[in-house]
Amino acid sequence: MAQLTRPTNGRWIAGVCAGLARRFNMPPMLVRLLFILSCLLPGPQVLIYLVLWVMMPSE
């Protein structure tokens, strides 16, 4: 499995979804779509995204 990092290429906002997709061997668009759909549900999704943005190292 790949290391959990934010890639420098192929990222849109911060690279969190692209990094998670690379880590779990999934297409980045699928992870982005799942994140957007999860934002329709109540919960701390945006806060988790911001925390991952700060915690995940860049390549």
N, C-alpha and C positions, 0 to 999 in steps of 0.2 A: 504494500500500500504506500501511496505517496505521502509525503510529509504535509502537515496542515499549514500551508502558507498562502498568502495572497499573491497571485501571479502578477507580473508587470505587464504582460500582454494578454489581451482578451478580457480585460475587466471593464465593467461599465461604470459603476459608481466608486466602490472601494475594493472590489475584487473578492468580497466575502463569499458570494455565491459561486464564483468561479473556483475559488480555493476549496470550498466544500465539495463541489462537483469533481474536482481532480482527486481529492482525498478518497471519495467513495466511488470513483470510477463511473460517474454518471455524466450525461450531457449537461453543460452549463445552462442551456435554455430551459431544461426541465427543472433544475433547481431554482432558477429565477421565477419560473411560472408557479412552482409550489410555494415560494416565498410570497409572491403577490397574492395568490389565493388564500394563504394563511393570514394575510393582513385583513381579510374580510371578516375573520373570526375575532372575537374578543380575546385579548391576551397581550403579553409583552413582546410581541415579535420584533417591533422596531427597536425596542430597548436591547433585546438580545443581539440584533444586527449591529447596533452601535458598540456594544461590548466586544463582539467578535472583531469588529473593525480595529478597535484599540489593542486587543490581545493578540491577534494573529500577526506574525511577522511578515513583512514583505519579502519577496524573493531577492 
